[in-house]
Amino acid sequence: MYVTASKDGAIRLWDGITANCVRSITAAHATAEATSAIFTRDQRFVLSCGKDSTIKLWEVGSGRLVKQYLGAVHTQLRFQAIFNATEEFILSIDELNNEVIIWDAMTTEIVAKWPSNHVGAPRWLEHSPVESAFISCGTDRSIRFWKEV
């Protein structure tokens, strides 16, 4: 299976062998563009991010919304939301305040807001699969390495 995020706000789940759409979550981000979608490691859930300034966790089997993470503005640029290595936290960008925002994945509460130190909001985040560290990449052509404490 693979998942796609669409300009029409939908998230679609696809069969990797037949390339058929097996589930479409239409209007996952209302009429705003869905900018990213990733599976959890066990592939039971999909985490999506959209230009409606929401990050949402969806159940793959039913397509129902499980959790919503609020508090980061992303309306202009295409941002993504990612999990940390243990999937205890979710990271994304606040475009308006140029910050990296971190939520507790279970409670949906914001646990940290860190200035990105990029000139303009970073465009990409990538978390290490093996340690508590991630990088942010900015439109200023800089890459920042973050070590979580």
N, C-alpha and C positions, 0 to 999 in steps of 0.2 A: 504494500500500500504506500501511496504517497499523498501529500496534501498540497493544495495550491490556494493562494490568496488572490482575489480578483479586484479589478478596478470597480466592478459593480457592487462591491461590498460583500460578496459571497465567499464562502470557504467551501472547497470541494475536495472530497476524498475519492481517490482513484485506485482501481485494481492495477497493481504493477505488472501483471501478466497480460491481461486483456486490454488495458488502457481505457476501460469503461469507468465512467463516474458511478460510484456506488452510493454516495450520499452527497447531497448539496445542502448546505446551510445558507439559504438565501437571506439576504439582508442581515448577515451576521454583524455588520457594523452599520446598520441602517442603510442609507444611500451613500455613505462615505466609503472611500476605497479601503479595502482590507490590504494591509501592506506586508504582513508576514503571517505565517502559520507553521508551527512545528509540532511534532508528536512528542509526548512524554516517552521516556525510555521503554515503558511497558506497552506503548501504543494504545492505551485505553483512553487517552485524552489528547486534545489538540489545544495549544495555546496560540491565540491569534492577537494581532495588533492592527488597529485601524486609524484612519485619519479623523475619526470621531472622538479621538483622545481616550479610547478605552482599550484595555487589554482584557481578553476573555478566555476562560477555560471551558472547553466543550467536551462532552462525553461522546466518544466516537460511536458507540453502539446505538445510542438513541438520538444523537444530534442535539441534546438539550444543553442549555447554558448551566454550568455548574458554579462558576465564580466569576466575578468581575473586579478588575483592579483599576482604581481611579486615582487621579492626582498628578498625572503627567500630561502635558499638552503636546499633541503632535497632530497638526492639521495641514501643514504645508509640505514637509519632507516625508519621505518613506522611511519609517523607523521600524525596528523589529523589537519584539520582547523575547527574552531568552531565560532559560533556567540556569541556576548555578549547577555545579557538578553533582550535588546530592538532591537536586530538585526541591530544596527547602525554600529557596528564594527565587524571585523573578526580578530581572533587571530590564530597564528600558531607559529612554531618554526623555527629558522634559525639554522640548524645543524652545519654549518661551523663556525659561530660566537658565538654559544651558547647563543642566544638571543630569547626573546619572541617578535614577530613582530605583530603590530596592524595596520590594514588598515581601512580606512573609507569605509564602504560597498558600498556607492553610487558612490564615486569618484574614488575608487581603489587606492587612495594615501596612502602611509605609514604615519601614524600619530605618531607612537612611536616605539622605539626599546629599550627594557629593557634587561640588562644582566640577565641571568636566575639564577645565583648564585648556579647552580648545578655543580657537577663535571661531565663534559660531558653534552651533550645536553639533556634536559628533553625529556621524551618519551610520556608524555600524558598531556593534558590540559583539564580541565572541568570548565565551567562557571556556576555560580549560576543562577538559573532561576528567582530569586527574588531580587537580589541586585547587585551592581557593584563590584563584587569580583570573583576571580577564583583561582584554584589551579594548580600547575604544579608538576608532579611526575617525578623523575629522575631515571636513572639507578644506581645512587649512593645511592638508597633506601631512598632518602629524598623527602619530600613533602613541597612545599612552598605555603603559602597563600598570595594572592595579592589582595589588596584593590585599586580599581581605584578611582582616584580623580576627 
